[in-house]
Amino acid sequence: MKAETVAGTLQVAVPRRGLRPSRTAQIEVRLAQVVLTPPARIKLPPLSIWAIYAREVGHSVEVKEPIDWMLLTTVKTESFPDACQRLSWYTRSWGTEVYHRTIKSGCRIEDRRLEDRDSLEVRLAIDLVVAWRVHWLTRVGREKPNTPCDQILKEEEWRVLSAWATGTMAETVPSAQEATRWIGKMGGWLARGRQDTPGTTCIWRGLVRLPTLVQGYLLALHVYGIKASP
């Protein structure tokens, strides 16, 4: 594939991971239809597929692991736009894995002890929505940090969060970034810098605690007649 002509170049946003800073990678893309021949001992015909080879170029010496992807697909890929779409699919694979991890470890779907398939499907439908919300909150906090958090949280939720995090209820609606960081801290997240953001694990742990605090707040409003506004 290295001998193939470069079909085009594109830029890929590489997120921060651990000590690795975020960057924008310049990618050369090559594509070709290839034939995979099975070993002689396996009685199967050759398989015709498409290969997309994406290689990072022009990176600095600080980049220890430049992008070097070889994607094989049965989906017809005959042009540079086709290859860009396949690469776009691939870049979403990590988010898909994180989502399924949330269903498995956060919602603990494998621990359900239900007797019939219908009950399990109903439970799974609920867990899928819960996992989606965890994943969504994490993404909004990172990708749209200045969004008012009343777009993603109920009023009583962000009021309780602000009181828990600062000791006083916020008078104005906090940003999504601030709110998700508070949720993350409630779930054990340790902020290691201004650019650090909580992951799905700390978000789901925080969301487990938040409803109980909100219930206490609403109960105080009802029993003691405390005003909702700060």
C-alpha positions in Angstrom: 0.0 0.0 0.0 2.9 2.4 0.5 3.6 2.1 -3.2 0.1 3.3 -4.1 -0.4 7.0 -5.1 -1.6 9.3 -2.4 -5.3 9.8 -3.1 -5.5 12.9 -0.8 -4.8 14.4 2.6 -7.0 15.2 5.5 -6.7 16.4 9.1 -7.7 14.3 12.0 -8.2 15.7 15.5 -6.3 13.5 18.0 -7.6 14.0 21.6 -5.4 14.3 24.6 -4.7 10.9 26.3 -2.8 10.7 29.6 0.3 12.8 29.2 -0.1 12.9 25.4 -1.3 16.4 24.4 -4.1 16.9 21.8 -3.0 17.6 18.2 -4.2 17.9 14.7 -2.6 15.2 12.6 -2.0 15.6 8.8 -2.9 12.3 7.2 -2.0 10.9 3.7 -4.6 8.5 2.4 -4.0 5.7 -0.1 -6.6 3.2 -1.3 -6.7 0.2 -3.5 -8.7 -2.9 -4.2 -6.7 -6.0 -3.0 -7.2 -9.7 -3.1 -6.5 -11.8 0.0 -5.5 -15.4 -0.8 -6.2 -18.0 2.0 -3.6 -20.5 3.0 -3.5 -23.6 0.7 -4.8 -25.9 3.5 -8.0 -23.9 3.7 -10.4 -24.6 0.8 -11.8 -21.1 0.3 -11.7 -18.8 -2.7 -9.7 -15.6 -2.7 -11.4 -12.6 -1.1 -11.5 -9.3 -2.9 -11.7 -6.3 -0.6 -10.7 -2.7 -0.3 -7.8 -1.4 1.7 -7.4 2.2 3.0 -3.9 3.1 4.3 -3.8 6.3 6.4 -0.4 7.5 7.5 0.5 10.6 9.5 3.1 12.9 8.0 4.9 16.1 9.0 4.5 15.4 12.7 7.0 16.7 15.3 9.6 14.5 17.0 7.5 14.7 20.2 4.9 12.5 18.6 5.9 9.0 19.8 3.1 7.1 18.1 2.1 8.7 14.8 -1.1 7.5 13.2 -0.6 4.5 10.9 -3.9 2.8 10.1 -4.6 0.0 7.7 -8.3 -0.5 7.2 -9.7 -3.5 5.3 -13.4 -3.3 4.3 -15.9 -5.1 2.1 -17.6 -1.8 1.4 -16.7 -0.5 -2.1 -14.1 2.3 -1.7 -13.1 3.7 -5.1 -12.5 7.4 -4.3 -10.9 9.7 -1.8 -14.3 10.8 -0.4 -15.2 7.1 0.0 -12.0 6.6 2.0 -12.6 9.6 4.2 -16.0 8.2 5.1 -14.5 4.8 6.0 -11.9 6.6 8.2 -14.7 8.6 9.8 -16.4 5.4 10.7 -13.2 4.1 12.2 -12.6 7.2 14.3 -16.0 6.6 16.0 -15.1 3.1 17.0 -13.6 4.2 20.4 -16.7 6.1 21.3 -18.8 3.0 20.5 -16.5 0.9 22.7 -16.8 3.4 25.6 -20.6 3.3 25.2 -20.8 -0.4 25.4 -18.4 -0.4 28.4 -20.8 2.0 30.2 -23.7 -0.5 29.5 -21.6 -3.4 30.8 -19.7 -1.9 33.8 -21.8 1.2 34.6 -25.3 -0.2 34.2 -24.0 -3.7 35.0 -26.3 -5.3 32.5 -24.5 -8.7 32.9 -25.5 -8.8 36.6 -29.2 -8.8 35.8 -30.9 -11.9 37.0 -34.2 -11.9 35.1 -36.1 -15.0 34.3 -37.3 -14.4 30.8 -36.2 -12.7 27.6 -38.9 -10.0 27.6 -38.0 -8.7 31.0 -34.3 -8.6 30.0 -35.1 -6.6 26.9 -37.1 -4.1 28.8 -34.3 -3.7 31.3 -31.8 -3.4 28.5 -33.9 -0.7 26.8 -33.7 1.4 30.0 -30.0 0.8 30.4 -29.3 1.9 26.8 -30.9 5.2 27.6 -28.9 5.6 30.8 -25.7 4.7 29.1 -26.5 7.2 26.3 -27.0 10.0 28.8 -23.7 9.2 30.5 -21.9 9.2 27.2 -23.7 12.4 26.0 -22.9 14.4 29.2 -19.2 13.4 28.9 -19.2 14.5 25.2 -21.0 17.8 25.8 -18.7 18.7 28.7 -15.7 18.2 26.4 -16.8 19.4 23.0 -19.3 22.1 23.9 -18.0 23.3 27.3 -19.7 26.7 27.2 -23.2 25.3 26.7 -25.5 26.4 29.6 -25.9 23.3 31.8 -29.7 23.8 31.9 -29.6 22.2 28.4 -28.4 18.9 29.9 -29.6 19.0 33.6 -32.8 19.9 35.4 -32.7 23.0 37.5 -32.7 21.2 40.8 -29.8 19.0 39.6 -27.5 21.9 38.7 -28.5 23.8 41.9 -27.7 20.9 44.1 -24.4 20.3 42.2 -23.3 23.9 42.7 -24.1 23.8 46.4 -22.3 20.5 46.8 -19.2 21.8 44.9 -19.0 25.4 46.2 -21.0 25.5 49.4 -23.5 27.9 48.0 -26.1 27.6 45.2 -25.2 29.3 42.0 -27.2 32.4 41.1 -26.7 31.9 37.4 -26.7 28.7 35.3 -23.2 27.2 35.2 -21.6 26.0 32.0 -21.8 22.4 30.9 -18.1 22.0 31.5 -18.3 23.2 35.0 -21.4 21.0 35.8 -19.8 17.8 34.3 -16.7 18.5 36.3 -18.7 18.7 39.5 -20.5 15.4 38.6 -17.1 13.9 37.8 -15.7 15.0 41.2 -18.8 13.5 42.9 -17.8 10.3 41.2 -14.1 10.4 42.3 -12.5 12.4 39.4 -9.3 14.1 40.3 -8.7 17.2 38.2 -5.0 17.1 37.1 -5.0 20.3 35.1 -7.1 22.9 33.3 -7.4 20.7 30.2 -8.4 17.6 32.1 -12.0 16.4 31.9 -13.8 13.5 33.6 -14.4 10.3 31.8 -17.5 8.2 31.6 -16.6 6.1 34.7 -16.5 9.1 37.0 -19.6 10.6 35.3 -21.7 7.5 35.9 -20.5 7.2 39.5 -21.4 10.9 40.1 -24.8 10.4 38.5 -25.5 7.5 40.9 -25.1 9.9 43.8 -26.8 12.9 42.4 -30.5 11.8 42.6 -30.2 11.1 46.3 -29.0 14.6 46.9 -31.7 16.1 44.7 -34.3 14.1 46.6 -33.0 15.6 49.9 -33.1 19.1 48.4 -36.7 18.7 47.1 -37.8 17.2 50.4 -36.4 20.2 52.3 -38.3 22.5 50.0 -41.5 20.6 50.6 -41.2 20.0 54.4 -39.5 23.2 55.5 -40.7 25.6 52.9 -37.2 26.6 51.8 -37.2 28.8 48.8 -35.9 27.3 45.6 -34.0 30.4 44.5 -30.6 31.1 46.2 
